[in-house]
Amino acid sequence: MIISGKAKLAGVIGWPVGHSRSPRLHGFWLDQYGIDGAYVPLAVPPERLEQAIRALPALGFRGANVTVPHKEAALRAMDRVDAVARRIGAVNTIVVGADGLLEGRNTDAYGFITNLRRGAPGWRPESGPALVLGAGGAARAVVAALVDAGVPEVRLHNRTAAKAEALAGDIGGPIRVIPEPDVAGAALLVNTTTLGMTGQSPLELDLTDLPADAVVTDIVYTPLITPLLAAAQARGTVIVDGLGMLLHQAVPGFEAWFGVCPEVTPDLCRFVLEK
Ligand code: ATR
């Protein structure tokens, strides 16, 4: 698509940023809705992050996404931070306000819960405890989403227990840190670790005691069906892959910058996975 001198601008700030699928994702929507706009990769090293973020209003950007490794540092460069981002301790979406000030949001929790509800319509927060594996940045968004949805208990397991304890303290709510990843009694199992990702070892977990009606989801989406999801599927368990979290987290940003609430469709999934 050819853009005009009036094009609306946004982008994704990361380091490196070449792996990001966000330009493809937002580019698909810009084309689909015929919007005069551009969404570009912005490779910014850590030592220039604040300078780059502060330049967004001056350059006429409507905002940006923030990805690895900048999500936590970006929070400190904002003029305003919404409650979810503050609680998670990370910003993935920046919106330049009408007053030119930088507003930090976190849409990862929204992306996770929307993907889960779409992918497993039978899942209800009140169905029972959720077992969450991992305590990194992604886990913070996942746990916040589950607590806010009303899950009665989040059982949190991480290789480094101290990180799980810190997460529980920061997010608050019914979170119990457990020393072993025990699947018994869990209505939902979420992998937020990097295990199972292409090039990494698979997540080794015995699913024998997982209730038959539980749902298993993985935030890893390369490969789309991780060894964990394949094992769950093989025993007839409902699974939800991680691509939808990426797609749904992008919706609020796109709407704020470009003025259209975009749809997550099978065509979009295929397009984003192609490269
Ligand atoms: P993200 O922001 O994507 O969540 P991260 O902050 O690097 O990434 O977190 C990675 C998560 O995967 C952490 O929970 C990490 O466990 P530690 O906190 O103990 O480091 C987990 N992880 C990574 N490699 C792992 C491995 N080999 N075994 C178990 N957990 C692992």
Boltz pocket constraint, residues with backbone or C-beta under 6 A from the ligand:
constraints:
  - pocket:
      binder: B
      contacts: [[A, 133], [A, 134], [A, 135], [A, 136], [A, 137], [A, 138], [A, 139], [A, 158], [A, 159], [A, 160], [A, 163], [A, 192], [A, 193], [A, 194], [A, 195]]
      max_distance: 6.0
